Amino acid sequence: MKYVLLICGDESAAEHADDGCGGWSEKMAERGVLRGGAGLRPPGDATTLRVREGEVLLSDGPFAETKEQLGGFCLIECADLDEAIEIAAAHPAAAYGTIEIRPLLDL
């Protein structure tokens, strides 16, 4: 089953932006469960898009003001939720932020 790990943290998590994953990515690739992922630039660099009544509306920055921000994601493929939890718990960001584990839709 495929899952996305959404790596979130508050503003203090930004100090970890250049830390990398401490070998986690390499270990998960060797294990054969990592399918991709990337870190994200800060929310201030975002452009938010909406289409209302056929009109494209753009705004700078994130859509919502929240304390937690999405900092990156990892796509994994593993047997079940239990394995996904074990994989997410080993990610270094779990020690200072939050990791949301979300199954992908089968299309």
Backbone as XML, in Angstrom:
<?xml version="1.0"?>
<chain id="A" units="angstrom">
  <residue number="1" name="MET">
    <atom name="N" x="0.842" y="-1.169" z="0.000"/>
    <atom name="CA" x="0.000" y="0.000" z="0.000"/>
    <atom name="C" x="0.895" y="1.242" z="0.000"/>
  </residue>
  <residue number="2" name="LYS">
    <atom name="N" x="0.452" y="2.272" z="-0.702"/>
    <atom name="CA" x="1.234" y="3.509" z="-0.769"/>
    <atom name="C" x="0.691" y="4.534" z="0.219"/>
  </residue>
  <residue number="3" name="TYR">
    <atom name="N" x="1.631" y="5.216" z="0.875"/>
    <atom name="CA" x="1.312" y="6.266" z="1.834"/>
    <atom name="C" x="2.164" y="7.487" z="1.534"/>
  </residue>
  <residue number="4" name="VAL">
    <atom name="N" x="1.631" y="8.647" z="1.877"/>
    <atom name="CA" x="2.449" y="9.853" z="1.862"/>
    <atom name="C" x="2.666" y="10.247" z="3.320"/>
  </residue>
  <residue number="5" name="LEU">
    <atom name="N" x="3.894" y="10.567" z="3.639"/>
    <atom name="CA" x="4.236" y="11.091" z="4.961"/>
    <atom name="C" x="4.348" y="12.605" z="4.810"/>
  </residue>
  <residue number="6" name="LEU">
    <atom name="N" x="3.448" y="13.331" z="5.438"/>
    <atom name="CA" x="3.459" y="14.790" z="5.382"/>
    <atom name="C" x="4.228" y="15.291" z="6.590"/>
  </residue>
  <residue number="7" name="ILE">
    <atom name="N" x="5.365" y="15.919" z="6.337"/>
    <atom name="CA" x="6.267" y="16.372" z="7.387"/>
    <atom name="C" x="5.880" y="17.802" z="7.768"/>
  </residue>
  <residue number="8" name="CYS">
    <atom name="N" x="5.436" y="18.000" z="8.992"/>
    <atom name="CA" x="4.955" y="19.309" z="9.447"/>
    <atom name="C" x="5.724" y="19.754" z="10.681"/>
  </residue>
  <residue number="9" name="GLY">
    <atom name="N" x="5.762" y="21.070" z="10.873"/>
    <atom name="CA" x="6.387" y="21.626" z="12.065"/>
    <atom name="C" x="6.022" y="23.089" z="12.218"/>
  </residue>
  <residue number="10" name="ASP">
    <atom name="N" x="6.288" y="23.640" z="13.390"/>
    <atom name="CA" x="6.047" y="25.059" z="13.591"/>
    <atom name="C" x="7.254" y="25.847" z="13.087"/>
  </residue>
  <residue number="11" name="GLU">
    <atom name="N" x="7.257" y="27.159" z="13.340"/>
    <atom name="CA" x="8.349" y="27.994" z="12.816"/>
    <atom name="C" x="9.723" y="27.529" z="13.294"/>
  </residue>
  <residue number="12" name="SER">
    <atom name="N" x="9.794" y="26.939" z="14.492"/>
    <atom name="CA" x="11.092" y="26.492" z="15.007"/>
    <atom name="C" x="11.658" y="25.324" z="14.191"/>
  </residue>
  <residue number="13" name="ALA">
    <atom name="N" x="10.805" y="24.609" z="13.470"/>
    <atom name="CA" x="11.274" y="23.490" z="12.645"/>
    <atom name="C" x="12.136" y="23.979" z="11.487"/>
  </residue>
  <residue number="14" name="ALA">
    <atom name="N" x="12.009" y="25.255" z="11.121"/>
    <atom name="CA" x="12.796" y="25.798" z="10.011"/>
    <atom name="C" x="14.296" y="25.682" z="10.273"/>
  </residue>
  <residue number="15" name="GLU">
    <atom name="N" x="14.687" y="25.687" z="11.544"/>
    <atom name="CA" x="16.112" y="25.550" z="11.858"/>
    <atom name="C" x="16.654" y="24.177" z="11.480"/>
  </residue>
  <residue number="16" name="HIS">
    <atom name="N" x="15.775" y="23.224" z="11.204"/>
    <atom name="CA" x="16.184" y="21.877" z="10.789"/>
    <atom name="C" x="16.152" y="21.697" z="9.274"/>
  </residue>
  <residue number="17" name="ALA">
    <atom name="N" x="15.790" y="22.745" z="8.545"/>
    <atom name="CA" x="15.579" y="22.640" z="7.094"/>
    <atom name="C" x="16.798" y="22.110" z="6.353"/>
  </residue>
  <residue number="18" name="ASP">
    <atom name="N" x="17.981" y="22.432" z="6.801"/>
    <atom name="CA" x="19.196" y="21.999" z="6.112"/>
    <atom name="C" x="19.828" y="20.758" z="6.741"/>
  </residue>
  <residue number="19" name="ASP">
    <atom name="N" x="19.150" y="20.160" z="7.716"/>
    <atom name="CA" x="19.703" y="18.994" z="8.411"/>
    <atom name="C" x="19.719" y="17.736" z="7.549"/>
  </residue>
  <residue number="20" name="GLY">
    <atom name="N" x="18.835" y="17.673" z="6.573"/>
    <atom name="CA" x="18.688" y="16.427" z="5.831"/>
    <atom name="C" x="17.962" y="15.414" z="6.689"/>
  </residue>
  <residue number="21" name="CYS">
    <atom name="N" x="18.013" y="14.180" z="6.302"/>
    <atom name="CA" x="17.268" y="13.136" z="7.011"/>
    <atom name="C" x="18.166" y="12.188" z="7.785"/>
  </residue>
  <residue number="22" name="GLY">
    <atom name="N" x="19.413" y="12.570" z="7.980"/>
    <atom name="CA" x="20.307" y="11.782" z="8.813"/>
    <atom name="C" x="20.463" y="10.333" z="8.393"/>
  </residue>
  <residue number="23" name="GLY">
    <atom name="N" x="20.436" y="10.072" z="7.091"/>
    <atom name="CA" x="20.586" y="8.706" z="6.600"/>
    <atom name="C" x="19.275" y="7.948" z="6.469"/>
  </residue>
  <residue number="24" name="TRP">
    <atom name="N" x="18.171" y="8.543" z="6.941"/>
    <atom name="CA" x="16.860" y="7.877" z="6.860"/>
    <atom name="C" x="16.503" y="7.542" z="5.417"/>
  </residue>
  <residue number="25" name="SER">
    <atom name="N" x="16.664" y="8.502" z="4.510"/>
    <atom name="CA" x="16.300" y="8.278" z="3.099"/>
    <atom name="C" x="17.082" y="7.110" z="2.512"/>
  </residue>
  <residue number="26" name="GLU">
    <atom name="N" x="18.377" y="7.068" z="2.791"/>
    <atom name="CA" x="19.212" y="5.990" z="2.264"/>
    <atom name="C" x="18.783" y="4.635" z="2.843"/>
  </residue>
  <residue number="27" name="LYS">
    <atom name="N" x="18.492" y="4.609" z="4.140"/>
    <atom name="CA" x="18.054" y="3.349" z="4.770"/>
    <atom name="C" x="16.733" y="2.870" z="4.180"/>
  </residue>
  <residue number="28" name="MET">
    <atom name="N" x="15.802" y="3.802" z="3.966"/>
    <atom name="CA" x="14.495" y="3.419" z="3.425"/>
    <atom name="C" x="14.595" y="3.017" z="1.951"/>
  </residue>
  <residue number="29" name="ALA">
    <atom name="N" x="15.507" y="3.653" z="1.209"/>
    <atom name="CA" x="15.727" y="3.261" z="-0.189"/>
    <atom name="C" x="16.316" y="1.848" z="-0.247"/>
  </residue>
  <residue number="30" name="GLU">
    <atom name="N" x="17.289" y="1.557" z="0.619"/>
    <atom name="CA" x="17.877" y="0.220" z="0.674"/>
    <atom name="C" x="16.832" y="-0.829" z="1.040"/>
  </residue>
  <residue number="31" name="ARG">
    <atom name="N" x="15.926" y="-0.444" z="1.910"/>
    <atom name="CA" x="14.850" y="-1.340" z="2.349"/>
    <atom name="C" x="13.802" y="-1.536" z="1.249"/>
  </residue>
  <residue number="32" name="GLY">
    <atom name="N" x="13.785" y="-0.632" z="0.271"/>
    <atom name="CA" x="12.869" y="-0.748" z="-0.860"/>
    <atom name="C" x="11.501" y="-0.146" z="-0.645"/>
  </residue>
  <residue number="33" name="VAL">
    <atom name="N" x="11.352" y="0.742" z="0.361"/>
    <atom name="CA" x="10.032" y="1.316" z="0.638"/>
    <atom name="C" x="9.890" y="2.773" z="0.200"/>
  </residue>
  <residue number="34" name="LEU">
    <atom name="N" x="10.987" y="3.470" z="-0.006"/>
    <atom name="CA" x="10.927" y="4.882" z="-0.367"/>
    <atom name="C" x="10.709" y="5.028" z="-1.864"/>
  </residue>
  <residue number="35" name="ARG">
    <atom name="N" x="9.665" y="5.758" z="-2.251"/>
    <atom name="CA" x="9.334" y="5.963" z="-3.658"/>
    <atom name="C" x="9.599" y="7.381" z="-4.129"/>
  </residue>
  <residue number="36" name="GLY">
    <atom name="N" x="9.840" y="8.304" z="-3.211"/>
    <atom name="CA" x="10.117" y="9.686" z="-3.590"/>
    <atom name="C" x="9.850" y="10.618" z="-2.435"/>
  </residue>
  <residue number="37" name="GLY">
    <atom name="N" x="10.069" y="11.888" z="-2.683"/>
    <atom name="CA" x="9.804" y="12.897" z="-1.668"/>
    <atom name="C" x="10.651" y="14.123" z="-1.892"/>
  </residue>
  <residue number="38" name="ALA">
    <atom name="N" x="10.362" y="15.160" z="-1.123"/>
    <atom name="CA" x="11.113" y="16.407" z="-1.246"/>
    <atom name="C" x="10.779" y="17.303" z="-0.069"/>
  </residue>
  <residue number="39" name="GLY">
    <atom name="N" x="11.740" y="18.159" z="0.252"/>
    <atom name="CA" x="11.477" y="19.236" z="1.196"/>
    <atom name="C" x="10.834" y="20.391" z="0.439"/>
  </residue>
  <residue number="40" name="LEU">
    <atom name="N" x="10.141" y="21.239" z="1.160"/>
    <atom name="CA" x="9.457" y="22.368" z="0.543"/>
    <atom name="C" x="10.056" y="23.686" z="1.027"/>
  </residue>
  <residue number="41" name="ARG">
    <atom name="N" x="10.015" y="24.685" z="0.169"/>
    <atom name="CA" x="10.434" y="26.029" z="0.557"/>
    <atom name="C" x="9.434" y="26.552" z="1.589"/>
  </residue>
  <residue number="42" name="PRO">
    <atom name="N" x="9.756" y="27.598" z="2.336"/>
    <atom name="CA" x="8.863" y="28.111" z="3.384"/>
    <atom name="C" x="7.527" y="28.607" z="2.822"/>
  </residue>
  <residue number="43" name="PRO">
    <atom name="N" x="6.479" y="28.621" z="3.653"/>
    <atom name="CA" x="5.162" y="29.065" z="3.204"/>
    <atom name="C" x="5.154" y="30.469" z="2.605"/>
  </residue>
  <residue number="44" name="GLY">
    <atom name="N" x="6.043" y="31.327" z="3.040"/>
    <atom name="CA" x="6.114" y="32.668" z="2.483"/>
    <atom name="C" x="6.480" y="32.691" z="1.011"/>
  </residue>
  <residue number="45" name="ASP">
    <atom name="N" x="7.055" y="31.600" z="0.516"/>
    <atom name="CA" x="7.417" y="31.502" z="-0.900"/>
    <atom name="C" x="6.289" y="30.912" z="-1.748"/>
  </residue>
  <residue number="46" name="ALA">
    <atom name="N" x="5.174" y="30.576" z="-1.110"/>
    <atom name="CA" x="4.074" y="29.920" z="-1.822"/>
    <atom name="C" x="3.240" y="30.919" z="-2.615"/>
  </residue>
  <residue number="47" name="THR">
    <atom name="N" x="2.580" y="30.417" z="-3.628"/>
    <atom name="CA" x="1.529" y="31.126" z="-4.348"/>
    <atom name="C" x="0.281" y="30.257" z="-4.244"/>
  </residue>
  <residue number="48" name="THR">
    <atom name="N" x="-0.809" y="30.851" z="-3.792"/>
    <atom name="CA" x="-2.057" y="30.123" z="-3.623"/>
    <atom name="C" x="-3.003" y="30.476" z="-4.763"/>
  </residue>
  <residue number="49" name="LEU">
    <atom name="N" x="-3.620" y="29.459" z="-5.352"/>
    <atom name="CA" x="-4.510" y="29.643" z="-6.500"/>
    <atom name="C" x="-5.903" y="29.133" z="-6.161"/>
  </residue>
  <residue number="50" name="ARG">
    <atom name="N" x="-6.907" y="29.887" z="-6.568"/>
    <atom name="CA" x="-8.306" y="29.473" z="-6.514"/>
    <atom name="C" x="-8.953" y="29.870" z="-7.827"/>
  </residue>
  <residue number="51" name="VAL">
    <atom name="N" x="-9.927" y="29.104" z="-8.256"/>
    <atom name="CA" x="-10.738" y="29.495" z="-9.409"/>
    <atom name="C" x="-12.172" y="29.642" z="-8.910"/>
  </residue>
  <residue number="52" name="ARG">
    <atom name="N" x="-12.719" y="30.845" z="-9.042"/>
    <atom name="CA" x="-14.080" y="31.133" z="-8.615"/>
    <atom name="C" x="-14.823" y="31.785" z="-9.775"/>
  </residue>
  <residue number="53" name="GLU">
    <atom name="N" x="-15.936" y="31.152" z="-10.148"/>
    <atom name="CA" x="-16.759" y="31.656" z="-11.246"/>
    <atom name="C" x="-15.920" y="31.903" z="-12.500"/>
  </residue>
  <residue number="54" name="GLY">
    <atom name="N" x="-15.005" y="30.963" z="-12.771"/>
    <atom name="CA" x="-14.171" y="31.032" z="-13.966"/>
    <atom name="C" x="-12.992" y="31.978" z="-13.871"/>
  </residue>
  <residue number="55" name="GLU">
    <atom name="N" x="-12.824" y="32.668" z="-12.762"/>
    <atom name="CA" x="-11.729" y="33.622" z="-12.605"/>
    <atom name="C" x="-10.625" y="33.019" z="-11.734"/>
  </residue>
  <residue number="56" name="VAL">
    <atom name="N" x="-9.380" y="33.123" z="-12.211"/>
    <atom name="CA" x="-8.232" y="32.645" z="-11.451"/>
    <atom name="C" x="-7.833" y="33.728" z="-10.449"/>
  </residue>
  <residue number="57" name="LEU">
    <atom name="N" x="-7.817" y="33.346" z="-9.180"/>
    <atom name="CA" x="-7.443" y="34.266" z="-8.108"/>
    <atom name="C" x="-6.140" y="33.778" z="-7.490"/>
  </residue>
  <residue number="58" name="LEU">
    <atom name="N" x="-5.136" y="34.637" z="-7.459"/>
    <atom name="CA" x="-3.824" y="34.304" z="-6.908"/>
    <atom name="C" x="-3.545" y="35.151" z="-5.681"/>
  </residue>
  <residue number="59" name="SER">
    <atom name="N" x="-2.851" y="34.553" z="-4.726"/>
    <atom name="CA" x="-2.360" y="35.332" z="-3.585"/>
    <atom name="C" x="-0.984" y="34.805" z="-3.211"/>
  </residue>
  <residue number="60" name="ASP">
    <atom name="N" x="-0.172" y="35.688" z="-2.688"/>
    <atom name="CA" x="1.157" y="35.304" z="-2.233"/>
    <atom name="C" x="1.041" y="34.669" z="-0.860"/>
  </residue>
  <residue number="61" name="GLY">
    <atom name="N" x="1.889" y="33.682" z="-0.616"/>
    <atom name="CA" x="1.921" y="33.042" z="0.688"/>
    <atom name="C" x="0.905" y="31.928" z="0.818"/>
  </residue>
  <residue number="62" name="PRO">
    <atom name="N" x="0.845" y="31.350" z="2.012"/>
    <atom name="CA" x="-0.043" y="30.208" z="2.244"/>
    <atom name="C" x="-1.504" y="30.648" z="2.307"/>
  </residue>
  <residue number="63" name="PHE">
    <atom name="N" x="-2.410" y="29.694" z="2.083"/>
    <atom name="CA" x="-3.840" y="29.962" z="2.120"/>
    <atom name="C" x="-4.292" y="30.251" z="3.548"/>
  </residue>
  <residue number="64" name="ALA">
    <atom name="N" x="-3.800" y="29.490" z="4.511"/>
    <atom name="CA" x="-4.263" y="29.616" z="5.894"/>
    <atom name="C" x="-3.103" y="30.012" z="6.798"/>
  </residue>
  <residue number="65" name="GLU">
    <atom name="N" x="-3.414" y="30.813" z="7.781"/>
    <atom name="CA" x="-2.437" y="31.146" z="8.821"/>
    <atom name="C" x="-2.533" y="30.059" z="9.894"/>
  </residue>
  <residue number="66" name="THR">
    <atom name="N" x="-1.509" y="29.239" z="9.985"/>
    <atom name="CA" x="-1.501" y="28.170" z="10.980"/>
    <atom name="C" x="-0.149" y="28.139" z="11.667"/>
  </residue>
  <residue number="67" name="LYS">
    <atom name="N" x="-0.106" y="27.544" z="12.860"/>
    <atom name="CA" x="1.168" y="27.416" z="13.561"/>
    <atom name="C" x="2.027" y="26.326" z="12.944"/>
  </residue>
  <residue number="68" name="GLU">
    <atom name="N" x="1.392" y="25.233" z="12.491"/>
    <atom name="CA" x="2.145" y="24.162" z="11.844"/>
    <atom name="C" x="2.130" y="24.360" z="10.342"/>
  </residue>
  <residue number="69" name="GLN">
    <atom name="N" x="3.264" y="24.072" z="9.735"/>
    <atom name="CA" x="3.424" y="24.269" z="8.299"/>
    <atom name="C" x="3.943" y="22.989" z="7.678"/>
  </residue>
  <residue number="70" name="LEU">
    <atom name="N" x="3.535" y="22.753" z="6.436"/>
    <atom name="CA" x="4.025" y="21.603" z="5.694"/>
    <atom name="C" x="5.449" y="21.887" z="5.230"/>
  </residue>
  <residue number="71" name="GLY">
    <atom name="N" x="6.381" y="21.054" z="5.665"/>
    <atom name="CA" x="7.783" y="21.268" z="5.332"/>
    <atom name="C" x="8.322" y="20.336" z="4.269"/>
  </residue>
  <residue number="72" name="GLY">
    <atom name="N" x="7.601" y="19.233" z="4.010"/>
    <atom name="CA" x="8.052" y="18.281" z="3.012"/>
    <atom name="C" x="7.165" y="17.055" z="3.011"/>
  </residue>
  <residue number="73" name="PHE">
    <atom name="N" x="7.510" y="16.117" z="2.145"/>
    <atom name="CA" x="6.728" y="14.889" z="2.048"/>
    <atom name="C" x="7.627" y="13.752" z="1.599"/>
  </residue>
  <residue number="74" name="CYS">
    <atom name="N" x="7.208" y="12.546" z="1.933"/>
    <atom name="CA" x="7.865" y="11.330" z="1.476"/>
    <atom name="C" x="6.783" y="10.385" z="0.995"/>
  </residue>
  <residue number="75" name="LEU">
    <atom name="N" x="7.012" y="9.751" z="-0.124"/>
    <atom name="CA" x="6.100" y="8.742" z="-0.637"/>
    <atom name="C" x="6.716" y="7.381" z="-0.339"/>
  </residue>
  <residue number="76" name="ILE">
    <atom name="N" x="5.955" y="6.545" z="0.364"/>
    <atom name="CA" x="6.456" y="5.211" z="0.717"/>
    <atom name="C" x="5.471" y="4.156" z="0.225"/>
  </residue>
  <residue number="77" name="GLU">
    <atom name="N" x="5.969" y="2.941" z="0.054"/>
    <atom name="CA" x="5.120" y="1.799" z="-0.267"/>
    <atom name="C" x="5.505" y="0.674" z="0.670"/>
  </residue>
  <residue number="78" name="CYS">
    <atom name="N" x="4.526" y="0.215" z="1.432"/>
    <atom name="CA" x="4.803" y="-0.816" z="2.424"/>
    <atom name="C" x="3.572" y="-1.710" z="2.596"/>
  </residue>
  <residue number="79" name="ALA">
    <atom name="N" x="3.680" y="-2.684" z="3.463"/>
    <atom name="CA" x="2.644" y="-3.707" z="3.595"/>
    <atom name="C" x="1.338" y="-3.166" z="4.161"/>
  </residue>
  <residue number="80" name="ASP">
    <atom name="N" x="1.427" y="-2.318" z="5.193"/>
    <atom name="CA" x="0.211" y="-1.893" z="5.882"/>
    <atom name="C" x="0.505" y="-0.664" z="6.743"/>
  </residue>
  <residue number="81" name="LEU">
    <atom name="N" x="-0.523" y="-0.183" z="7.434"/>
    <atom name="CA" x="-0.378" y="1.003" z="8.278"/>
    <atom name="C" x="0.633" y="0.792" z="9.392"/>
  </residue>
  <residue number="82" name="ASP">
    <atom name="N" x="0.688" y="-0.393" z="9.962"/>
    <atom name="CA" x="1.664" y="-0.656" z="11.026"/>
    <atom name="C" x="3.087" y="-0.420" z="10.540"/>
  </residue>
  <residue number="83" name="GLU">
    <atom name="N" x="3.398" y="-0.898" z="9.346"/>
    <atom name="CA" x="4.737" y="-0.678" z="8.798"/>
    <atom name="C" x="4.949" y="0.797" z="8.478"/>
  </residue>
  <residue number="84" name="ALA">
    <atom name="N" x="3.915" y="1.473" z="7.974"/>
    <atom name="CA" x="4.028" y="2.908" z="7.687"/>
    <atom name="C" x="4.311" y="3.695" z="8.958"/>
  </residue>
  <residue number="85" name="ILE">
    <atom name="N" x="3.679" y="3.318" z="10.053"/>
    <atom name="CA" x="3.918" y="3.978" z="11.344"/>
    <atom name="C" x="5.357" y="3.757" z="11.785"/>
  </residue>
  <residue number="86" name="GLU">
    <atom name="N" x="5.847" y="2.549" z="11.648"/>
    <atom name="CA" x="7.236" y="2.239" z="12.036"/>
    <atom name="C" x="8.225" y="3.055" z="11.198"/>
  </residue>
  <residue number="87" name="ILE">
    <atom name="N" x="7.947" y="3.183" z="9.898"/>
    <atom name="CA" x="8.816" y="3.946" z="9.002"/>
    <atom name="C" x="8.792" y="5.429" z="9.373"/>
  </residue>
  <residue number="88" name="ALA">
    <atom name="N" x="7.592" y="5.970" z="9.610"/>
    <atom name="CA" x="7.453" y="7.388" z="9.970"/>
    <atom name="C" x="8.111" y="7.691" z="11.310"/>
  </residue>
  <residue number="89" name="ALA">
    <atom name="N" x="7.987" y="6.794" z="12.261"/>
    <atom name="CA" x="8.580" y="7.008" z="13.587"/>
    <atom name="C" x="10.098" y="7.078" z="13.520"/>
  </residue>
  <residue number="90" name="ALA">
    <atom name="N" x="10.694" y="6.447" z="12.522"/>
    <atom name="CA" x="12.151" y="6.471" z="12.360"/>
    <atom name="C" x="12.645" y="7.745" z="11.681"/>
  </residue>
  <residue number="91" name="HIS">
    <atom name="N" x="11.746" y="8.549" z="11.104"/>
    <atom name="CA" x="12.144" y="9.783" z="10.411"/>
    <atom name="C" x="12.597" y="10.806" z="11.444"/>
  </residue>
  <residue number="92" name="PRO">
    <atom name="N" x="13.729" y="11.480" z="11.220"/>
    <atom name="CA" x="14.235" y="12.450" z="12.189"/>
    <atom name="C" x="13.241" y="13.570" z="12.529"/>
  </residue>
  <residue number="93" name="ALA">
    <atom name="N" x="12.390" y="13.956" z="11.588"/>
    <atom name="CA" x="11.434" y="15.041" z="11.840"/>
    <atom name="C" x="10.397" y="14.668" z="12.894"/>
  </residue>
  <residue number="94" name="ALA">
    <atom name="N" x="10.201" y="13.386" z="13.142"/>
    <atom name="CA" x="9.245" y="12.966" z="14.166"/>
    <atom name="C" x="9.677" y="13.435" z="15.551"/>
  </residue>
  <residue number="95" name="ALA">
    <atom name="N" x="10.964" y="13.715" z="15.734"/>
    <atom name="CA" x="11.485" y="14.143" z="17.033"/>
    <atom name="C" x="11.235" y="15.623" z="17.323"/>
  </residue>
  <residue number="96" name="TYR">
    <atom name="N" x="10.958" y="16.432" z="16.296"/>
    <atom name="CA" x="10.737" y="17.867" z="16.532"/>
    <atom name="C" x="9.470" y="18.401" z="15.872"/>
  </residue>
  <residue number="97" name="GLY">
    <atom name="N" x="8.812" y="17.588" z="15.072"/>
    <atom name="CA" x="7.608" y="18.036" z="14.375"/>
    <atom name="C" x="6.531" y="16.980" z="14.424"/>
  </residue>
  <residue number="98" name="THR">
    <atom name="N" x="5.698" y="16.974" z="13.410"/>
    <atom name="CA" x="4.582" y="16.036" z="13.297"/>
    <atom name="C" x="4.645" y="15.389" z="11.919"/>
  </residue>
  <residue number="99" name="ILE">
    <atom name="N" x="4.358" y="14.111" z="11.865"/>
    <atom name="CA" x="4.282" y="13.425" z="10.578"/>
    <atom name="C" x="2.871" y="12.862" z="10.437"/>
  </residue>
  <residue number="100" name="GLU">
    <atom name="N" x="2.170" y="13.340" z="9.430"/>
    <atom name="CA" x="0.845" y="12.809" z="9.116"/>
    <atom name="C" x="1.022" y="11.698" z="8.094"/>
  </residue>
  <residue number="101" name="ILE">
    <atom name="N" x="0.474" y="10.540" z="8.392"/>
    <atom name="CA" x="0.560" y="9.375" z="7.512"/>
    <atom name="C" x="-0.784" y="9.257" z="6.807"/>
  </residue>
  <residue number="102" name="ARG">
    <atom name="N" x="-0.771" y="9.386" z="5.485"/>
    <atom name="CA" x="-2.027" y="9.360" z="4.756"/>
    <atom name="C" x="-1.949" y="8.383" z="3.596"/>
  </residue>
  <residue number="103" name="PRO">
    <atom name="N" x="-2.895" y="7.409" z="3.524"/>
    <atom name="CA" x="-2.897" y="6.468" z="2.409"/>
    <atom name="C" x="-3.295" y="7.172" z="1.114"/>
  </residue>
  <residue number="104" name="LEU">
    <atom name="N" x="-2.712" y="6.725" z="0.008"/>
    <atom name="CA" x="-3.074" y="7.258" z="-1.298"/>
    <atom name="C" x="-4.310" y="6.538" z="-1.816"/>
  </residue>
  <residue number="105" name="LEU">
    <atom name="N" x="-5.084" y="7.245" z="-2.604"/>
    <atom name="CA" x="-6.231" y="6.638" z="-3.275"/>
    <atom name="C" x="-5.744" y="5.731" z="-4.385"/>
  </residue>
  <residue number="106" name="ASP">
    <atom name="N" x="-6.382" y="4.596" z="-4.548"/>
    <atom name="CA" x="-6.094" y="3.726" z="-5.680"/>
    <atom name="C" x="-6.988" y="4.172" z="-6.831"/>
  </residue>
  <residue number="107" name="LEU">
    <atom name="N" x="-6.373" y="4.718" z="-7.872"/>
    <atom name="CA" x="-7.151" y="5.188" z="-9.026"/>
    <atom name="C" x="-6.983" y="4.246" z="-10.197"/>
  </residue>
</chain>
